[in-house]
Amino acid sequence: MAVLVATGTVGAAPAGASTTALAQRVIALAGPAAVHVTPDIGTPRIPGIRGISKVTTASGSATTTAAAVSTTTSGISATYTGTTLVVYWDTGNSLAVSGAGPLAVGSTVVSAGLGLGLGVGPGAGQIGTITIGGTYACDASGGLGVVSIDQLATGPMNAVTSLSLQFACLSIVANFAIIGMIGVNVSPDTRPPGYNLFEGSGTVSSTSSMSGSPSGGLFGADVFGDLTGTPLNQPVVGMATTPLDGGYWLAASDGGIFCFGDADYYGSTGNLRLNKPVVGMAATPDGKGYWLVASDGGMFSYGDAQFFGSTGNLQLNRPVVAMAATPDGNGYWLVAADGGVFSFGDARFHGSTGSVRLNQAIVGIAPTPSGNGYWLVAADGGIFAFGDAAFYGSAGSIQLNSPVVGMTATPSGNGYWITAADGGVFSYGDAPFGGSLGDTGVSDVVGITR
């Protein structure tokens, strides 16, 4: 079921600036929650006890719960008693989740109040109580809430040593809403399922990884904001997400960068005169930097993203259309419209379609989790697999309403999604279909990301 979410007001932001706008369209609710690989507790994602991925607030008085969360060694803690999970952050803010128990990895706690009698879908989890900050409750006092637990591991005295959960709480009586994710010492490959579609206008449409929502689904957990209605100097052409899907960047063709959620601003080319327009971007694994690539293969590195080379000084047969980073962030691939692949840093060349006569131009590239392979996708939905990338199917033999514009792979590497300019989504392998914009009249979708 398609769900529209608008929280807050979108305001104009100049190229190369962060924005706190909160408005995003949720296109579907995926579920039930996936059980992720157990993290290595001995090797935290960030050394020490740090590790908050995000906490984002939405409308009303929920802003009393801090959106900018402390990441000092004493800034986050959690305890678990079997039926109650309490997470504390910043200066006394907390999230308490109480269920029928026991709570466990992959479980979803749903709170339905107001006597609405809203049911819960199959496998959605338990009915429980969700309280934010010890004040606002999503329970019978007048609210709706969902918490999906992706990771939960405890140590001595029931202290939580590893935690990743998403939460959404809406109180009609108290007139507030809060949506976000908290992560403590969670491995960077622990990310919720789902995908984002982004349009040239800067609108972002998301499948929610929040499972167990009351029937019909009233909210999504991935609401960080977008540029809907914001005047742009140039259209959006790229998007990259932060670890644990806590936020994302949007990049315009002039290299302007817009930040949402826990995505930080590290620089842009918005004030530079470019030889060729920017066509894509990729983020470093720790989310502390990103690359931009232009259609001539010129590379621009920011934050902890290192420069490993470019094709900016080469005469290309066809323009570069996309890029992808290696899993460790020590290299990247560029792909041209003819499927020519250029490898830099520790990115290894596994093959290309540069010498093949294609029916349609290549429009995207997605690497495997090992970095030992990649897929290319053409505008007709044709898929070309290289290295350890397996072929799971394509749309090459389908009559499409709109051309394909991009692809992204599942965390396991055993599947992928491709999307067309009208927002139609095609799923292959272990990639679950979470919804699309195919019947909404959209025509300027430019890519898909996780």
Secondary structure, DSSP 8 states (H G I E B T S, - for coil): --B----S------TTEE------EEEEE--S--------TTS-SSSTT------EEEEEGGGGS-SS---STTSEEEEE-SSEEEEEETTTEEEEEE-SS---TT-EEEEE-TT----B-TT--EE-EEEETTTEEESTTTEEEEEEEEEEEE-GGGBEEEEEEEEEEEETTTTEEEEEEEEES--TT---S--EEEETTS-EEEEE-----BTT----S------TT---SS-EEEEEE-GGG-EEEEEETT--EEEEET------STTS--SS-EEEEEE-TTSSEEEEEETT--EEEEET------STTS--SS-EEEEEE-TTSSEEEEEETT--EEEEET------STTS--SS-EEEEEE-TTSSEEEEEETTS-EEEEET------STTS--SS-EEEEEE-TTSSEEEEEETT--EEEEET-------TTTT---EEEEE-
